[in-house]
């Protein structure tokens, strides 16, 4: 009997997409290393008998310590990340840089650290870049851009590492029910600044920048995770599309630029924002 394949997943706090993936991989028979900055927030994993490890993806020492506790690895899932919503005209450049540090540079740091293990196993790297890497979501430009940057890195990784037998997968996740927006609001309740171009539509814009407009409308995380794990273990596709609206983004990416602009406007409330801003500026 061959030993179970080993997978490490970043960002596995309870209620998140990483936690759902960890459980789905575990149920599929793999040996899972579930990681998070705060191990006490991985009770769902410990209850399942899944190995949990501390990993702050923005700390070089934490990455090294985690690596020392993983003797072998077949699959690395880069899932940890964060969001930041704000109109481009009101964007805080320092805050936007923080999102790039977390969503892009920390992902590359983790990948580089675990690459020697993946070279030995001829393993797989999975980057959860999100469907927004290809779909412009108003008032989420920094998050969109960070995911688009990571998607570009994924494409290059796929080409560069293929000769070493490593498979790189770009995971385009659509809307999925999780604690992502809720946790983000706990850390920083972002509000539209006074004097914003969109001040007349403040309530609507803040629903989008805080993510509340998307809550409750996505695919259940357990369903999403099982589909993703099935795809990863049974398909050789370089890109996986899973989650509500992911199929729409996939179609839109193959059509002329701007084809689905009207759909995006309605989904994000931008049409209502325009109505309120123009009405009150008359």
C-alpha positions as CSV (number, residue, x, y, z in Angstrom):
1,X,0.0,0.0,0.0
2,X,1.5,3.3,-1.1
3,X,1.8,6.1,1.5
4,X,-0.8,8.9,1.5
5,X,0.1,12.0,-0.5
6,X,0.8,15.0,1.7
7,X,-0.7,18.4,1.2
8,X,0.0,21.7,3.1
9,X,-2.6,24.5,3.0
10,X,-2.1,28.0,4.2
11,X,-4.9,30.1,5.8
12,X,-6.9,27.4,7.5
13,X,-8.7,29.3,10.2
14,X,-12.1,28.0,11.1
15,X,-14.9,29.0,8.7
16,X,-12.6,29.9,5.8
17,X,-11.9,28.3,2.5
18,X,-8.6,26.8,3.7
19,X,-10.4,25.0,6.5
20,X,-12.9,23.6,4.0
21,X,-10.1,22.4,1.7
22,X,-8.2,20.8,4.6
23,X,-11.3,18.7,5.5
24,X,-12.0,17.8,1.9
25,X,-8.4,16.6,1.3
26,X,-8.5,14.7,4.6
27,X,-11.7,13.0,3.6
28,X,-10.1,12.1,0.2
29,X,-7.4,10.2,2.1
30,X,-4.5,12.6,2.0
31,X,-2.3,13.5,4.9
32,X,-3.0,17.2,5.5
33,X,-1.0,19.9,7.1
34,X,-3.4,22.7,7.9
35,X,-1.7,26.0,8.8
36,X,-2.7,29.3,10.1
37,X,-1.1,32.3,11.9
38,X,-3.0,31.4,15.1
39,X,-3.3,27.6,15.6
40,X,-6.0,28.0,18.2
41,X,-8.3,29.1,15.4
42,X,-8.2,25.7,13.7
43,X,-10.5,23.7,16.0
44,X,-12.4,22.3,13.0
45,X,-9.2,20.6,11.8
46,X,-8.1,19.3,15.2
47,X,-11.5,17.8,15.7
48,X,-11.0,15.9,12.4
49,X,-7.6,14.6,13.5
50,X,-5.8,16.8,11.0
51,X,-2.3,17.9,11.7
52,X,-2.2,21.7,12.4
53,X,0.9,23.9,12.3
54,X,1.6,27.6,13.0
55,X,2.4,29.5,9.8
56,X,2.5,33.3,9.5
57,X,3.0,33.6,5.7
58,X,4.4,37.1,6.2
59,X,7.2,36.0,8.6
60,X,10.3,34.4,7.3
61,X,11.1,32.8,10.6
62,X,7.6,31.3,10.8
63,X,7.9,29.9,7.3
64,X,11.2,28.3,8.2
65,X,9.9,26.8,11.4
66,X,6.9,25.4,9.6
67,X,9.1,23.9,6.9
68,X,11.2,22.1,9.5
69,X,8.0,20.3,10.7
70,X,7.1,19.0,7.2
71,X,9.5,16.2,6.0
72,X,7.7,15.5,2.7
73,X,5.2,17.3,0.6
74,X,3.3,16.5,-2.6
75,X,0.8,19.5,-2.8
76,X,1.2,23.1,-1.7
77,X,-2.1,25.1,-1.6
78,X,-1.4,28.9,-1.3
79,X,-4.8,30.0,0.1
80,X,-3.9,32.6,2.8
81,X,-4.8,36.1,1.8
82,X,-6.8,39.2,2.7
83,X,-8.9,41.9,1.1
84,X,-9.1,45.7,1.0
85,X,-12.0,47.6,-0.6
86,X,-12.1,51.3,-1.5
87,X,-12.7,53.3,-4.7
88,X,-9.6,54.0,-6.7
89,X,-10.0,57.8,-6.0
90,X,-9.9,57.2,-2.3
91,X,-7.4,54.4,-2.2
92,X,-4.8,54.4,0.6
93,X,-1.6,53.4,-1.2
94,X,0.0,52.1,2.1
95,X,-3.0,49.8,2.7
96,X,-3.0,48.7,-0.9
97,X,0.7,47.8,-0.6
98,X,-0.1,45.7,2.5
99,X,-2.6,43.7,0.4
100,X,0.1,43.0,-2.2
101,X,2.5,42.0,0.5
102,X,0.0,39.4,1.8
103,X,-1.6,38.2,-1.4
104,X,1.5,38.2,-3.7
105,X,4.9,38.4,-2.0
106,X,4.1,36.2,1.0
107,X,2.7,33.6,-1.4
108,X,5.9,33.6,-3.4
109,X,8.0,33.4,-0.2
110,X,6.0,30.3,0.9
111,X,6.4,28.7,-2.5
112,X,10.1,29.3,-2.6
113,X,10.5,27.8,0.9
114,X,8.6,24.5,0.1
115,X,9.9,24.2,-3.5
116,X,12.7,21.8,-2.6
117,X,10.2,19.3,-1.2
118,X,8.0,19.6,-4.2
119,X,11.0,19.1,-6.5
120,X,11.6,15.8,-4.8
121,X,8.0,14.6,-5.1
122,X,7.4,16.2,-8.5
123,X,4.4,17.7,-6.8
124,X,1.8,20.4,-7.3
125,X,1.5,24.1,-6.5
126,X,-2.1,25.5,-6.2
127,X,-2.6,29.3,-6.1
128,X,-6.0,30.5,-5.1
129,X,-6.1,33.6,-7.3
130,X,-9.9,34.1,-7.4
131,X,-12.1,34.8,-10.3
132,X,-11.6,38.5,-9.7
133,X,-8.2,38.2,-11.2
134,X,-10.0,38.4,-14.5
135,X,-13.2,40.2,-13.5
136,X,-13.1,43.9,-12.4
137,X,-15.1,44.3,-9.2
138,X,-15.8,48.0,-8.5
139,X,-14.4,49.4,-5.3
140,X,-12.2,46.3,-4.9
141,X,-9.4,47.4,-7.2
142,X,-6.4,46.6,-4.9
143,X,-7.7,43.1,-4.1
144,X,-8.5,42.5,-7.8
145,X,-5.0,43.7,-8.8
146,X,-3.2,41.6,-6.2
147,X,-5.0,38.5,-7.4
148,X,-4.3,39.4,-11.1
149,X,-0.6,39.7,-10.2
150,X,-0.6,36.3,-8.5
151,X,-2.4,34.8,-11.6
152,X,0.4,36.2,-13.8
153,X,3.0,34.7,-11.5
154,X,1.1,31.4,-11.6
155,X,1.2,31.3,-15.4
156,X,5.0,31.8,-15.4
157,X,5.5,29.3,-12.6
158,X,3.6,26.8,-14.7
159,X,6.0,27.2,-17.6
160,X,9.2,27.5,-15.6
161,X,8.5,24.5,-13.3
162,X,7.0,22.0,-15.8
163,X,10.5,20.8,-16.9
164,X,11.0,19.7,-13.3
165,X,7.8,17.7,-13.2
166,X,5.9,20.2,-11.0
167,X,2.3,21.0,-11.9
168,X,1.0,24.6,-11.2
169,X,-2.7,25.2,-10.9
170,X,-4.5,28.6,-10.9
171,X,-7.6,28.2,-8.8
172,X,-10.2,30.7,-10.0
173,X,-12.6,30.8,-7.1
174,X,-16.0,32.5,-7.5
175,X,-18.3,33.6,-4.7
176,X,-18.2,31.1,-1.8
177,X,-19.8,31.3,1.6
178,X,-17.0,31.7,4.2
179,X,-15.8,34.0,7.0
180,X,-13.6,36.0,4.7
181,X,-15.6,39.3,4.7
182,X,-16.6,38.9,8.3
183,X,-13.0,38.4,9.5
184,X,-11.9,41.3,7.3
185,X,-14.4,43.6,9.0
186,X,-13.2,42.5,12.4
187,X,-9.6,43.6,11.6
188,X,-10.6,46.8,9.9
189,X,-14.1,48.3,9.4
190,X,-13.4,50.3,6.2
191,X,-15.5,53.4,5.7
192,X,-15.8,55.8,2.8
193,X,-13.8,59.0,3.6
194,X,-15.5,62.4,3.8
195,X,-15.4,64.3,0.6
196,X,-15.4,61.1,-1.6
197,X,-16.7,61.3,-5.1
198,X,-19.2,58.6,-4.0
199,X,-20.3,60.3,-0.8
200,X,-23.9,60.6,-2.0
201,X,-24.0,56.8,-2.4
202,X,-22.1,56.1,0.8
203,X,-24.3,53.3,2.1
204,X,-24.3,51.4,-1.1
205,X,-20.6,51.7,-1.7
206,X,-19.8,50.6,1.8
207,X,-21.8,47.5,1.4
208,X,-19.5,46.6,-1.5
209,X,-16.2,47.7,0.1
210,X,-17.0,45.7,3.2
211,X,-18.1,42.7,1.3
212,X,-21.6,42.5,2.8
213,X,-23.2,42.7,-0.6
214,X,-21.7,39.2,-1.4
215,X,-22.5,37.4,1.8
216,X,-25.0,34.6,1.8
217,X,-25.1,34.4,-2.0
218,X,-22.2,32.0,-2.7
219,X,-21.7,28.3,-3.0
220,X,-21.4,26.5,0.4
221,X,-17.7,26.2,1.2
222,X,-17.9,22.4,1.8
223,X,-19.4,21.9,-1.7
224,X,-16.8,24.1,-3.3
225,X,-13.9,22.4,-1.5
226,X,-15.0,18.9,-2.5
227,X,-15.3,20.0,-6.1
228,X,-11.9,21.6,-6.1
229,X,-10.2,18.6,-4.5
230,X,-11.8,16.3,-7.0
231,X,-10.6,18.5,-9.8
232,X,-7.0,18.6,-8.4
233,X,-6.8,14.9,-7.9
234,X,-8.4,13.7,-11.1
235,X,-7.7,16.4,-13.7
236,X,-4.6,17.8,-15.3
237,X,-6.2,21.2,-16.1
238,X,-3.9,24.2,-15.4
239,X,-6.9,26.3,-14.3
240,X,-9.8,25.3,-12.1
241,X,-13.0,27.4,-12.0
242,X,-15.3,26.7,-9.0
243,X,-17.8,28.8,-7.0
244,X,-20.8,30.9,-7.8
245,X,-20.4,33.1,-10.9
246,X,-17.0,31.5,-11.7
247,X,-18.5,30.1,-14.9
248,X,-19.7,33.6,-15.9
249,X,-16.2,35.0,-15.5
250,X,-14.8,32.1,-17.4
251,X,-17.1,32.8,-20.4
252,X,-16.5,36.6,-20.1
253,X,-12.7,36.0,-20.3
254,X,-13.1,34.5,-23.7
255,X,-15.4,37.3,-25.1
256,X,-14.6,40.8,-26.2
257,X,-13.5,43.1,-23.4
258,X,-16.3,44.7,-21.5
259,X,-19.0,42.3,-22.6
260,X,-20.2,41.6,-19.1
261,X,-19.8,45.2,-17.7
262,X,-23.5,45.6,-17.3
263,X,-23.8,42.3,-15.3
264,X,-20.9,43.4,-13.1
265,X,-22.5,46.7,-12.5
266,X,-25.8,45.1,-11.3
267,X,-24.0,42.4,-9.2
268,X,-21.9,45.0,-7.3
269,X,-24.6,47.7,-7.0
270,X,-22.6,50.1,-9.2
271,X,-25.7,50.9,-11.3
272,X,-27.4,52.1,-8.1
273,X,-24.3,54.1,-7.1
274,X,-24.3,55.9,-10.4
275,X,-28.0,56.7,-10.1
276,X,-27.6,58.2,-6.6
277,X,-24.4,60.1,-7.4
278,X,-25.8,61.6,-10.6
279,X,-29.2,62.4,-9.1
280,X,-27.8,64.3,-6.1
281,X,-25.3,66.1,-8.2
282,X,-27.9,67.6,-10.6
